[in-house]
Amino acid sequence: DDRHRLCRIGVDWIRSVSTGSDRCRLIEIGVDWFRSVSTDIDWRRSETKYEK
C-alpha cells in the first residue's frame, strides 16, 4: 500500500534528521514526501466529491 510506504519514508526521514546526516538530501526527500502525501489527500478529496 502506498500510504504505508509513505509512512515508512516519513519515519526514516525523521530518524535521519534527528541524527543530522546529509541534511540537504533529507530536505529533498522531505519535500517529495510531503508533496506525495498532499497529492494523495487532494486526489481522495476530489474522488469523494465526484461520488456524491
mmCIF entry with sequence, helices, sheets and N, C-alpha, C, O atoms, coordinates in Angstrom:
data_MODEL
# 
_entry.id   MODEL 
# 
_entity.id                         1 
_entity.type                       polymer 
_entity.pdbx_number_of_molecules   1 
# 
_entity_poly.entity_id                      1 
_entity_poly.type                           'polypeptide(L)' 
_entity_poly.nstd_linkage                   no 
_entity_poly.nstd_monomer                   no 
_entity_poly.pdbx_seq_one_letter_code       DDRHRLCRIGVDWIRSVSTGSDRCRLIEIGVDWFRSVSTDIDWRRSETKYEK 
_entity_poly.pdbx_seq_one_letter_code_can   DDRHRLCRIGVDWIRSVSTGSDRCRLIEIGVDWFRSVSTDIDWRRSETKYEK 
_entity_poly.pdbx_strand_id                 A 
# 
loop_
_entity_poly_seq.entity_id 
_entity_poly_seq.num 
_entity_poly_seq.mon_id 
_entity_poly_seq.hetero 
1 1  ASP n 
1 2  ASP n 
1 3  ARG n 
1 4  HIS n 
1 5  ARG n 
1 6  LEU n 
1 7  CYS n 
1 8  ARG n 
1 9  ILE n 
1 10 GLY n 
1 11 VAL n 
1 12 ASP n 
1 13 TRP n 
1 14 ILE n 
1 15 ARG n 
1 16 SER n 
1 17 VAL n 
1 18 SER n 
1 19 THR n 
1 20 GLY n 
1 21 SER n 
1 22 ASP n 
1 23 ARG n 
1 24 CYS n 
1 25 ARG n 
1 26 LEU n 
1 27 ILE n 
1 28 GLU n 
1 29 ILE n 
1 30 GLY n 
1 31 VAL n 
1 32 ASP n 
1 33 TRP n 
1 34 PHE n 
1 35 ARG n 
1 36 SER n 
1 37 VAL n 
1 38 SER n 
1 39 THR n 
1 40 ASP n 
1 41 ILE n 
1 42 ASP n 
1 43 TRP n 
1 44 ARG n 
1 45 ARG n 
1 46 SER n 
1 47 GLU n 
1 48 THR n 
1 49 LYS n 
1 50 TYR n 
1 51 GLU n 
1 52 LYS n 
# 
_struct_asym.id          A 
_struct_asym.entity_id   1 
# 
loop_
_struct_conf.conf_type_id 
_struct_conf.id 
_struct_conf.pdbx_PDB_helix_id 
_struct_conf.beg_label_comp_id 
_struct_conf.beg_label_asym_id 
_struct_conf.beg_label_seq_id 
_struct_conf.pdbx_beg_PDB_ins_code 
_struct_conf.end_label_comp_id 
_struct_conf.end_label_asym_id 
_struct_conf.end_label_seq_id 
_struct_conf.pdbx_end_PDB_ins_code 
_struct_conf.beg_auth_comp_id 
_struct_conf.beg_auth_asym_id 
_struct_conf.beg_auth_seq_id 
_struct_conf.end_auth_comp_id 
_struct_conf.end_auth_asym_id 
_struct_conf.end_auth_seq_id 
_struct_conf.pdbx_PDB_helix_class 
_struct_conf.details 
_struct_conf.pdbx_PDB_helix_length 
HELX_P HELX_P1 AA1 ASP A 2  ? THR A 19 ? ASP A 2  THR A 19 1 ? 18 
HELX_P HELX_P2 AA2 ARG A 23 ? GLU A 51 ? ARG A 23 GLU A 51 1 ? 29 
# 
_struct_conf_type.id          HELX_P 
_struct_conf_type.criteria    ? 
_struct_conf_type.reference   ? 
# 
loop_
_atom_site.group_PDB 
_atom_site.id 
_atom_site.type_symbol 
_atom_site.label_atom_id 
_atom_site.label_alt_id 
_atom_site.label_comp_id 
_atom_site.label_asym_id 
_atom_site.label_entity_id 
_atom_site.label_seq_id 
_atom_site.pdbx_PDB_ins_code 
_atom_site.Cartn_x 
_atom_site.Cartn_y 
_atom_site.Cartn_z 
_atom_site.occupancy 
_atom_site.B_iso_or_equiv 
_atom_site.pdbx_formal_charge 
_atom_site.auth_seq_id 
_atom_site.auth_comp_id 
_atom_site.auth_asym_id 
_atom_site.auth_atom_id 
_atom_site.pdbx_PDB_model_num 
ATOM 1   N N  . ASP A 1 1  ? 0.848   -1.210 0.000  1.00 0.00 ? 1  ASP A N  1 
ATOM 2   C CA . ASP A 1 1  ? 0.000   0.000  0.000  1.00 0.00 ? 1  ASP A CA 1 
ATOM 3   C C  . ASP A 1 1  ? 0.878   1.253  0.000  1.00 0.00 ? 1  ASP A C  1 
ATOM 4   O O  . ASP A 1 1  ? 1.879   1.335  0.711  1.00 0.00 ? 1  ASP A O  1 
ATOM 5   N N  . ASP A 1 2  ? 0.474   2.216  -0.812 1.00 0.00 ? 2  ASP A N  1 
ATOM 6   C CA . ASP A 1 2  ? 1.289   3.415  -0.986 1.00 0.00 ? 2  ASP A CA 1 
ATOM 7   C C  . ASP A 1 2  ? 1.385   4.236  0.293  1.00 0.00 ? 2  ASP A C  1 
ATOM 8   O O  . ASP A 1 2  ? 2.428   4.825  0.579  1.00 0.00 ? 2  ASP A O  1 
ATOM 9   N N  . ARG A 1 3  ? 0.308   4.276  1.059  1.00 0.00 ? 3  ARG A N  1 
ATOM 10  C CA . ARG A 1 3  ? 0.338   5.070  2.284  1.00 0.00 ? 3  ARG A CA 1 
ATOM 11  C C  . ARG A 1 3  ? 1.310   4.471  3.298  1.00 0.00 ? 3  ARG A C  1 
ATOM 12  O O  . ARG A 1 3  ? 2.004   5.208  3.998  1.00 0.00 ? 3  ARG A O  1 
ATOM 13  N N  . HIS A 1 4  ? 1.367   3.152  3.381  1.00 0.00 ? 4  HIS A N  1 
ATOM 14  C CA . HIS A 1 4  ? 2.335   2.510  4.273  1.00 0.00 ? 4  HIS A CA 1 
ATOM 15  C C  . HIS A 1 4  ? 3.757   2.865  3.869  1.00 0.00 ? 4  HIS A C  1 
ATOM 16  O O  . HIS A 1 4  ? 4.611   3.122  4.717  1.00 0.00 ? 4  HIS A O  1 
ATOM 17  N N  . ARG A 1 5  ? 4.004   2.876  2.548  1.00 0.00 ? 5  ARG A N  1 
ATOM 18  C CA . ARG A 1 5  ? 5.325   3.233  2.051  1.00 0.00 ? 5  ARG A CA 1 
ATOM 19  C C  . ARG A 1 5  ? 5.664   4.674  2.434  1.00 0.00 ? 5  ARG A C  1 
ATOM 20  O O  . ARG A 1 5  ? 6.781   4.960  2.864  1.00 0.00 ? 5  ARG A O  1 
ATOM 21  N N  . LEU A 1 6  ? 4.700   5.576  2.276  1.00 0.00 ? 6  LEU A N  1 
ATOM 22  C CA . LEU A 1 6  ? 4.923   6.981  2.627  1.00 0.00 ? 6  LEU A CA 1 
ATOM 23  C C  . LEU A 1 6  ? 5.201   7.135  4.114  1.00 0.00 ? 6  LEU A C  1 
ATOM 24  O O  . LEU A 1 6  ? 6.069   7.912  4.512  1.00 0.00 ? 6  LEU A O  1 
ATOM 25  N N  . CYS A 1 7  ? 4.462   6.392  4.936  1.00 0.00 ? 7  CYS A N  1 
ATOM 26  C CA . CYS A 1 7  ? 4.690   6.460  6.384  1.00 0.00 ? 7  CYS A CA 1 
ATOM 27  C C  . CYS A 1 7  ? 6.093   5.986  6.723  1.00 0.00 ? 7  CYS A C  1 
ATOM 28  O O  . CYS A 1 7  ? 6.781   6.587  7.548  1.00 0.00 ? 7  CYS A O  1 
ATOM 29  N N  . ARG A 1 8  ? 6.511   4.903  6.081  1.00 0.00 ? 8  ARG A N  1 
ATOM 30  C CA . ARG A 1 8  ? 7.840   4.366  6.347  1.00 0.00 ? 8  ARG A CA 1 
ATOM 31  C C  . ARG A 1 8  ? 8.911   5.369  5.934  1.00 0.00 ? 8  ARG A C  1 
ATOM 32  O O  . ARG A 1 8  ? 9.888   5.570  6.655  1.00 0.00 ? 8  ARG A O  1 
ATOM 33  N N  . ILE A 1 9  ? 8.731   6.000  4.772  1.00 0.00 ? 9  ILE A N  1 
ATOM 34  C CA . ILE A 1 9  ? 9.677   7.032  4.328  1.00 0.00 ? 9  ILE A CA 1 
ATOM 35  C C  . ILE A 1 9  ? 9.707   8.166  5.348  1.00 0.00 ? 9  ILE A C  1 
ATOM 36  O O  . ILE A 1 9  ? 10.778  8.667  5.694  1.00 0.00 ? 9  ILE A O  1 
ATOM 37  N N  . GLY A 1 10 ? 8.538   8.569  5.825  1.00 0.00 ? 10 GLY A N  1 
ATOM 38  C CA . GLY A 1 10 ? 8.462   9.642  6.812  1.00 0.00 ? 10 GLY A CA 1 
ATOM 39  C C  . GLY A 1 10 ? 9.209   9.299  8.084  1.00 0.00 ? 10 GLY A C  1 
ATOM 40  O O  . GLY A 1 10 ? 9.935   10.128 8.633  1.00 0.00 ? 10 GLY A O  1 
ATOM 41  N N  . VAL A 1 11 ? 9.026   8.067  8.554  1.00 0.00 ? 11 VAL A N  1 
ATOM 42  C CA . VAL A 1 11 ? 9.702   7.626  9.778  1.00 0.00 ? 11 VAL A CA 1 
ATOM 43  C C  . VAL A 1 11 ? 11.215  7.615  9.578  1.00 0.00 ? 11 VAL A C  1 
ATOM 44  O O  . VAL A 1 11 ? 11.963  8.110  10.421 1.00 0.00 ? 11 VAL A O  1 
ATOM 45  N N  . ASP A 1 12 ? 11.657  7.047  8.459  1.00 0.00 ? 12 ASP A N  1 
ATOM 46  C CA . ASP A 1 12 ? 13.097  7.021  8.162  1.00 0.00 ? 12 ASP A CA 1 
ATOM 47  C C  . ASP A 1 12 ? 13.660  8.433  8.084  1.00 0.00 ? 12 ASP A C  1 
ATOM 48  O O  . ASP A 1 12 ? 14.758  8.711  8.566  1.00 0.00 ? 12 ASP A O  1 
ATOM 49  N N  . TRP A 1 13 ? 12.874  9.325  7.460  1.00 0.00 ? 13 TRP A N  1 
ATOM 50  C CA . TRP A 1 13 ? 13.315  10.701 7.271  1.00 0.00 ? 13 TRP A CA 1 
ATOM 51  C C  . TRP A 1 13 ? 13.479  11.398 8.614  1.00 0.00 ? 13 TRP A C  1 
ATOM 52  O O  . TRP A 1 13 ? 14.491  12.054 8.860  1.00 0.00 ? 13 TRP A O  1 
ATOM 53  N N  . ILE A 1 14 ? 12.477  11.253 9.487  1.00 0.00 ? 14 ILE A N  1 
ATOM 54  C CA . ILE A 1 14 ? 12.541  11.876 10.812 1.00 0.00 ? 14 ILE A CA 1 
ATOM 55  C C  . ILE A 1 14 ? 13.730  11.331 11.592 1.00 0.00 ? 14 ILE A C  1 
ATOM 56  O O  . ILE A 1 14 ? 14.449  12.087 12.244 1.00 0.00 ? 14 ILE A O  1 
ATOM 57  N N  . ARG A 1 15 ? 13.937  10.014 11.523 1.00 0.00 ? 15 ARG A N  1 
ATOM 58  C CA . ARG A 1 15 ? 15.059  9.397  12.225 1.00 0.00 ? 15 ARG A CA 1 
ATOM 59  C C  . ARG A 1 15 ? 16.383  9.951  11.691 1.00 0.00 ? 15 ARG A C  1 
ATOM 60  O O  . ARG A 1 15 ? 17.290  10.251 12.467 1.00 0.00 ? 15 ARG A O  1 
ATOM 61  N N  . SER A 1 16 ? 16.492  10.085 10.373 1.00 0.00 ? 16 SER A N  1 
ATOM 62  C CA . SER A 1 16 ? 17.719  10.607 9.760  1.00 0.00 ? 16 SER A CA 1 
ATOM 63  C C  . SER A 1 16 ? 17.960  12.063 10.142 1.00 0.00 ? 16 SER A C  1 
ATOM 64  O O  . SER A 1 16 ? 19.093  12.463 10.411 1.00 0.00 ? 16 SER A O  1 
ATOM 65  N N  . VAL A 1 17 ? 16.882  12.856 10.165 1.00 0.00 ? 17 VAL A N  1 
ATOM 66  C CA . VAL A 1 17 ? 17.017  14.263 10.543 1.00 0.00 ? 17 VAL A CA 1 
ATOM 67  C C  . VAL A 1 17 ? 17.530  14.379 11.972 1.00 0.00 ? 17 VAL A C  1 
ATOM 68  O O  . VAL A 1 17 ? 18.389  15.212 12.263 1.00 0.00 ? 17 VAL A O  1 
ATOM 69  N N  . SER A 1 18 ? 17.006  13.545 12.859 1.00 0.00 ? 18 SER A N  1 
ATOM 70  C CA . SER A 1 18 ? 17.431  13.625 14.254 1.00 0.00 ? 18 SER A CA 1 
ATOM 71  C C  . SER A 1 18 ? 18.900  13.229 14.415 1.00 0.00 ? 18 SER A C  1 
ATOM 72  O O  . SER A 1 18 ? 19.572  13.728 15.317 1.00 0.00 ? 18 SER A O  1 
ATOM 73  N N  . THR A 1 19 ? 19.408  12.340 13.555 1.00 0.00 ? 19 THR A N  1 
ATOM 74  C CA . THR A 1 19 ? 20.835  12.025 13.605 1.00 0.00 ? 19 THR A CA 1 
ATOM 75  C C  . THR A 1 19 ? 21.670  13.075 12.877 1.00 0.00 ? 19 THR A C  1 
ATOM 76  O O  . THR A 1 19 ? 22.881  13.161 13.084 1.00 0.00 ? 19 THR A O  1 
ATOM 77  N N  . GLY A 1 20 ? 21.022  13.875 12.020 1.00 0.00 ? 20 GLY A N  1 
ATOM 78  C CA . GLY A 1 20 ? 21.682  15.010 11.372 1.00 0.00 ? 20 GLY A CA 1 
ATOM 79  C C  . GLY A 1 20 ? 22.549  14.648 10.180 1.00 0.00 ? 20 GLY A C  1 
ATOM 80  O O  . GLY A 1 20 ? 23.466  15.392 9.832  1.00 0.00 ? 20 GLY A O  1 
ATOM 81  N N  . SER A 1 21 ? 22.268  13.504 9.545  1.00 0.00 ? 21 SER A N  1 
ATOM 82  C CA . SER A 1 21 ? 23.105  13.082 8.419  1.00 0.00 ? 21 SER A CA 1 
ATOM 83  C C  . SER A 1 21 ? 22.569  13.623 7.099  1.00 0.00 ? 21 SER A C  1 
ATOM 84  O O  . SER A 1 21 ? 21.378  13.506 6.808  1.00 0.00 ? 21 SER A O  1 
ATOM 85  N N  . ASP A 1 22 ? 23.457  14.219 6.300  1.00 0.00 ? 22 ASP A N  1 
ATOM 86  C CA . ASP A 1 22 ? 23.155  14.613 4.915  1.00 0.00 ? 22 ASP A CA 1 
ATOM 87  C C  . ASP A 1 22 ? 21.887  15.453 4.808  1.00 0.00 ? 22 ASP A C  1 
ATOM 88  O O  . ASP A 1 22 ? 20.911  15.049 4.175  1.00 0.00 ? 22 ASP A O  1 
ATOM 89  N N  . ARG A 1 23 ? 21.915  16.611 5.425  1.00 0.00 ? 23 ARG A N  1 
ATOM 90  C CA . ARG A 1 23 ? 20.686  17.400 5.583  1.00 0.00 ? 23 ARG A CA 1 
ATOM 91  C C  . ARG A 1 23 ? 20.060  17.857 4.263  1.00 0.00 ? 23 ARG A C  1 
ATOM 92  O O  . ARG A 1 23 ? 18.837  17.827 4.131  1.00 0.00 ? 23 ARG A O  1 
ATOM 93  N N  . CYS A 1 24 ? 20.863  18.278 3.286  1.00 0.00 ? 24 CYS A N  1 
ATOM 94  C CA . CYS A 1 24 ? 20.305  18.757 2.008  1.00 0.00 ? 24 CYS A CA 1 
ATOM 95  C C  . CYS A 1 24 ? 19.506  17.666 1.319  1.00 0.00 ? 24 CYS A C  1 
ATOM 96  O O  . CYS A 1 24 ? 18.407  17.911 0.823  1.00 0.00 ? 24 CYS A O  1 
ATOM 97  N N  . ARG A 1 25 ? 20.057  16.472 1.290  1.00 0.00 ? 25 ARG A N  1 
ATOM 98  C CA . ARG A 1 25 ? 19.369  15.333 0.682  1.00 0.00 ? 25 ARG A CA 1 
ATOM 99  C C  . ARG A 1 25 ? 18.068  15.052 1.431  1.00 0.00 ? 25 ARG A C  1 
ATOM 100 O O  . ARG A 1 25 ? 17.047  14.751 0.813  1.00 0.00 ? 25 ARG A O  1 
ATOM 101 N N  . LEU A 1 26 ? 18.105  15.148 2.749  1.00 0.00 ? 26 LEU A N  1 
ATOM 102 C CA . LEU A 1 26 ? 16.915  14.888 3.559  1.00 0.00 ? 26 LEU A CA 1 
ATOM 103 C C  . LEU A 1 26 ? 15.818  15.896 3.272  1.00 0.00 ? 26 LEU A C  1 
ATOM 104 O O  . LEU A 1 26 ? 14.640  15.541 3.223  1.00 0.00 ? 26 LEU A O  1 
ATOM 105 N N  . ILE A 1 27 ? 16.201  17.156 3.084  1.00 0.00 ? 27 ILE A N  1 
ATOM 106 C CA . ILE A 1 27 ? 15.201  18.177 2.759  1.00 0.00 ? 27 ILE A CA 1 
ATOM 107 C C  . ILE A 1 27 ? 14.517  17.828 1.442  1.00 0.00 ? 27 ILE A C  1 
ATOM 108 O O  . ILE A 1 27 ? 13.298  17.947 1.322  1.00 0.00 ? 27 ILE A O  1 
ATOM 109 N N  . GLU A 1 28 ? 15.304  17.395 0.450  1.00 0.00 ? 28 GLU A N  1 
ATOM 110 C CA . GLU A 1 28 ? 14.729  16.967 -0.830 1.00 0.00 ? 28 GLU A CA 1 
ATOM 111 C C  . GLU A 1 28 ? 13.735  15.833 -0.637 1.00 0.00 ? 28 GLU A C  1 
ATOM 112 O O  . GLU A 1 28 ? 12.624  15.868 -1.164 1.00 0.00 ? 28 GLU A O  1 
ATOM 113 N N  . ILE A 1 29 ? 14.150  14.823 0.128  1.00 0.00 ? 29 ILE A N  1 
ATOM 114 C CA . ILE A 1 29 ? 13.268  13.677 0.385  1.00 0.00 ? 29 ILE A CA 1 
ATOM 115 C C  . ILE A 1 29 ? 12.005  14.153 1.093  1.00 0.00 ? 29 ILE A C  1 
ATOM 116 O O  . ILE A 1 29 ? 10.899  13.730 0.756  1.00 0.00 ? 29 ILE A O  1 
ATOM 117 N N  . GLY A 1 30 ? 12.172  15.023 2.062  1.00 0.00 ? 30 GLY A N  1 
ATOM 118 C CA . GLY A 1 30 ? 11.029  15.536 2.811  1.00 0.00 ? 30 GLY A CA 1 
ATOM 119 C C  . GLY A 1 30 ? 10.051  16.278 1.921  1.00 0.00 ? 30 GLY A C  1 
ATOM 120 O O  . GLY A 1 30 ? 8.839   16.103 2.039  1.00 0.00 ? 30 GLY A O  1 
ATOM 121 N N  . VAL A 1 31 ? 10.579  17.109 1.028  1.00 0.00 ? 31 VAL A N  1 
ATOM 122 C CA . VAL A 1 31 ? 9.718   17.862 0.110  1.00 0.00 ? 31 VAL A CA 1 
ATOM 123 C C  . VAL A 1 31 ? 8.945   16.904 -0.792 1.00 0.00 ? 31 VAL A C  1 
ATOM 124 O O  . VAL A 1 31 ? 7.738   17.055 -0.978 1.00 0.00 ? 31 VAL A O  1 
ATOM 125 N N  . ASP A 1 32 ? 9.648   15.914 -1.353 1.00 0.00 ? 32 ASP A N  1 
ATOM 126 C CA . ASP A 1 32 ? 8.984   14.919 -2.203 1.00 0.00 ? 32 ASP A CA 1 
ATOM 127 C C  . ASP A 1 32 ? 7.907   14.179 -1.427 1.00 0.00 ? 32 ASP A C  1 
ATOM 128 O O  . ASP A 1 32 ? 6.812   13.934 -1.932 1.00 0.00 ? 32 ASP A O  1 
ATOM 129 N N  . TRP A 1 33 ? 8.242   13.824 -0.178 1.00 0.00 ? 33 TRP A N  1 
ATOM 130 C CA . TRP A 1 33 ? 7.319   13.061 0.653  1.00 0.00 ? 33 TRP A CA 1 
ATOM 131 C C  . TRP A 1 33 ? 6.062   13.870 0.951  1.00 0.00 ? 33 TRP A C  1 
ATOM 132 O O  . TRP A 1 33 ? 4.947   13.366 0.813  1.00 0.00 ? 33 TRP A O  1 
ATOM 133 N N  . PHE A 1 34 ? 6.242   15.121 1.358  1.00 0.00 ? 34 PHE A N  1 
ATOM 134 C CA . PHE A 1 34 ? 5.075   15.961 1.649  1.00 0.00 ? 34 PHE A CA 1 
ATOM 135 C C  . PHE A 1 34 ? 4.237   16.198 0.404  1.00 0.00 ? 34 PHE A C  1 
ATOM 136 O O  . PHE A 1 34 ? 3.009   16.246 0.476  1.00 0.00 ? 34 PHE A O  1 
ATOM 137 N N  . ARG A 1 35 ? 4.904   16.348 -0.748 1.00 0.00 ? 35 ARG A N  1 
ATOM 138 C CA . ARG A 1 35 ? 4.176   16.523 -1.997 1.00 0.00 ? 35 ARG A CA 1 
ATOM 139 C C  . ARG A 1 35 ? 3.347   15.275 -2.303 1.00 0.00 ? 35 ARG A C  1 
ATOM 140 O O  . ARG A 1 35 ? 2.190   15.379 -2.712 1.00 0.00 ? 35 ARG A O  1 
ATOM 141 N N  . SER A 1 36 ? 3.937   14.105 -2.105 1.00 0.00 ? 36 SER A N  1 
ATOM 142 C CA . SER A 1 36 ? 3.212   12.849 -2.347 1.00 0.00 ? 36 SER A CA 1 
ATOM 143 C C  . SER A 1 36 ? 2.002   12.736 -1.443 1.00 0.00 ? 36 SER A C  1 
ATOM 144 O O  . SER A 1 36 ? 0.915   12.363 -1.883 1.00 0.00 ? 36 SER A O  1 
ATOM 145 N N  . VAL A 1 37 ? 2.200   13.063 -0.169 1.00 0.00 ? 37 VAL A N  1 
ATOM 146 C CA . VAL A 1 37 ? 1.105   12.975 0.794  1.00 0.00 ? 37 VAL A CA 1 
ATOM 147 C C  . VAL A 1 37 ? -0.013  13.943 0.423  1.00 0.00 ? 37 VAL A C  1 
ATOM 148 O O  . VAL A 1 37 ? -1.187  13.574 0.439  1.00 0.00 ? 37 VAL A O  1 
ATOM 149 N N  . SER A 1 38 ? 0.346   15.180 0.091  1.00 0.00 ? 38 SER A N  1 
ATOM 150 C CA . SER A 1 38 ? -0.682  16.180 -0.196 1.00 0.00 ? 38 SER A CA 1 
ATOM 151 C C  . SER A 1 38 ? -1.428  15.871 -1.490 1.00 0.00 ? 38 SER A C  1 
ATOM 152 O O  . SER A 1 38 ? -2.634  16.102 -1.572 1.00 0.00 ? 38 SER A O  1 
ATOM 153 N N  . THR A 1 39 ? -0.728  15.349 -2.508 1.00 0.00 ? 39 THR A N  1 
ATOM 154 C CA . THR A 1 39 ? -1.432  14.989 -3.741 1.00 0.00 ? 39 THR A CA 1 
ATOM 155 C C  . THR A 1 39 ? -2.351  13.812 -3.485 1.00 0.00 ? 39 THR A C  1 
ATOM 156 O O  . THR A 1 39 ? -3.436  13.735 -4.061 1.00 0.00 ? 39 THR A O  1 
ATOM 157 N N  . ASP A 1 40 ? -1.929  12.889 -2.624 1.00 0.00 ? 40 ASP A N  1 
ATOM 158 C CA . ASP A 1 40 ? -2.767  11.751 -2.262 1.00 0.00 ? 40 ASP A CA 1 
ATOM 159 C C  . ASP A 1 40 ? -4.049  12.232 -1.597 1.00 0.00 ? 40 ASP A C  1 
ATOM 160 O O  . ASP A 1 40 ? -5.134  11.742 -1.909 1.00 0.00 ? 40 ASP A O  1 
ATOM 161 N N  . ILE A 1 41 ? -3.927  13.191 -0.682 1.00 0.00 ? 41 ILE A N  1 
ATOM 162 C CA . ILE A 1 41 ? -5.091  13.744 0.018  1.00 0.00 ? 41 ILE A CA 1 
ATOM 163 C C  . ILE A 1 41 ? -6.007  14.473 -0.962 1.00 0.00 ? 41 ILE A C  1 
ATOM 164 O O  . ILE A 1 41 ? -7.223  14.288 -0.930 1.00 0.00 ? 41 ILE A O  1 
ATOM 165 N N  . ASP A 1 42 ? -5.427  15.303 -1.834 1.00 0.00 ? 42 ASP A N  1 
ATOM 166 C CA . ASP A 1 42 ? -6.223  16.034 -2.830 1.00 0.00 ? 42 ASP A CA 1 
ATOM 167 C C  . ASP A 1 42 ? -6.978  15.077 -3.736 1.00 0.00 ? 42 ASP A C  1 
ATOM 168 O O  . ASP A 1 42 ? -8.150  15.286 -4.052 1.00 0.00 ? 42 ASP A O  1 
ATOM 169 N N  . TRP A 1 43 ? -6.279  14.015 -4.150 1.00 0.00 ? 43 TRP A N  1 
ATOM 170 C CA . TRP A 1 43 ? -6.885  13.035 -5.045 1.00 0.00 ? 43 TRP A CA 1 
ATOM 171 C C  . TRP A 1 43 ? -8.075  12.367 -4.363 1.00 0.00 ? 43 TRP A C  1 
ATOM 172 O O  . TRP A 1 43 ? -9.128  12.202 -4.978 1.00 0.00 ? 43 TRP A O  1 
ATOM 173 N N  . ARG A 1 44 ? -7.915  11.987 -3.111 1.00 0.00 ? 44 ARG A N  1 
ATOM 174 C CA . ARG A 1 44 ? -9.010  11.339 -2.386 1.00 0.00 ? 44 ARG A CA 1 
ATOM 175 C C  . ARG A 1 44 ? -10.179 12.304 -2.178 1.00 0.00 ? 44 ARG A C  1 
ATOM 176 O O  . ARG A 1 44 ? -11.342 11.912 -2.277 1.00 0.00 ? 44 ARG A O  1 
ATOM 177 N N  . ARG A 1 45 ? -9.864  13.545 -1.895 1.00 0.00 ? 45 ARG A N  1 
ATOM 178 C CA . ARG A 1 45 ? -10.908 14.541 -1.670 1.00 0.00 ? 45 ARG A CA 1 
ATOM 179 C C  . ARG A 1 45 ? -11.732 14.731 -2.948 1.00 0.00 ? 45 ARG A C  1 
ATOM 180 O O  . ARG A 1 45 ? -12.961 14.774 -2.893 1.00 0.00 ? 45 ARG A O  1 
ATOM 181 N N  . SER A 1 46 ? -11.060 14.844 -4.093 1.00 0.00 ? 46 SER A N  1 
ATOM 182 C CA . SER A 1 46 ? -11.779 15.031 -5.356 1.00 0.00 ? 46 SER A CA 1 
ATOM 183 C C  . SER A 1 46 ? -12.565 13.767 -5.707 1.00 0.00 ? 46 SER A C  1 
ATOM 184 O O  . SER A 1 46 ? -13.639 13.844 -6.304 1.00 0.00 ? 46 SER A O  1 
ATOM 185 N N  . GLU A 1 47 ? -12.029 12.611 -5.337 1.00 0.00 ? 47 GLU A N  1 
ATOM 186 C CA . GLU A 1 47 ? -12.715 11.353 -5.617 1.00 0.00 ? 47 GLU A CA 1 
ATOM 187 C C  . GLU A 1 47 ? -14.037 11.292 -4.853 1.00 0.00 ? 47 GLU A C  1 
ATOM 188 O O  . GLU A 1 47 ? -15.062 10.918 -5.424 1.00 0.00 ? 47 GLU A O  1 
ATOM 189 N N  . THR A 1 48 ? -14.026 11.654 -3.576 1.00 0.00 ? 48 THR A N  1 
ATOM 190 C CA . THR A 1 48 ? -15.259 11.618 -2.786 1.00 0.00 ? 48 THR A CA 1 
ATOM 191 C C  . THR A 1 48 ? -16.236 12.677 -3.282 1.00 0.00 ? 48 THR A C  1 
ATOM 192 O O  . THR A 1 48 ? -17.451 12.488 -3.211 1.00 0.00 ? 48 THR A O  1 
ATOM 193 N N  . LYS A 1 49 ? -15.705 13.797 -3.786 1.00 0.00 ? 49 LYS A N  1 
ATOM 194 C CA . LYS A 1 49 ? -16.562 14.853 -4.334 1.00 0.00 ? 49 LYS A CA 1 
ATOM 195 C C  . LYS A 1 49 ? -17.372 14.321 -5.520 1.00 0.00 ? 49 LYS A C  1 
ATOM 196 O O  . LYS A 1 49 ? -18.565 14.601 -5.637 1.00 0.00 ? 49 LYS A O  1 
ATOM 197 N N  . TYR A 1 50 ? -16.714 13.548 -6.404 1.00 0.00 ? 50 TYR A N  1 
ATOM 198 C CA . TYR A 1 50 ? -17.401 13.029 -7.586 1.00 0.00 ? 50 TYR A CA 1 
ATOM 199 C C  . TYR A 1 50 ? -18.413 11.937 -7.244 1.00 0.00 ? 50 TYR A C  1 
ATOM 200 O O  . TYR A 1 50 ? -19.390 11.748 -7.969 1.00 0.00 ? 50 TYR A O  1 
ATOM 201 N N  . GLU A 1 51 ? -18.190 11.229 -6.161 1.00 0.00 ? 51 GLU A N  1 
ATOM 202 C CA . GLU A 1 51 ? -19.097 10.139 -5.800 1.00 0.00 ? 51 GLU A CA 1 
ATOM 203 C C  . GLU A 1 51 ? -20.474 10.637 -5.396 1.00 0.00 ? 51 GLU A C  1 
ATOM 204 O O  . GLU A 1 51 ? -21.467 9.936  -5.590 1.00 0.00 ? 51 GLU A O  1 
ATOM 205 N N  . LYS A 1 52 ? -20.545 11.840 -4.836 1.00 0.00 ? 52 LYS A N  1 
ATOM 206 C CA . LYS A 1 52 ? -21.824 12.341 -4.310 1.00 0.00 ? 52 LYS A CA 1 
ATOM 207 C C  . LYS A 1 52 ? -22.796 12.748 -5.409 1.00 0.00 ? 52 LYS A C  1 
ATOM 208 O O  . LYS A 1 52 ? -23.909 13.187 -5.118 1.00 0.00 ? 52 LYS A O  1 
# 
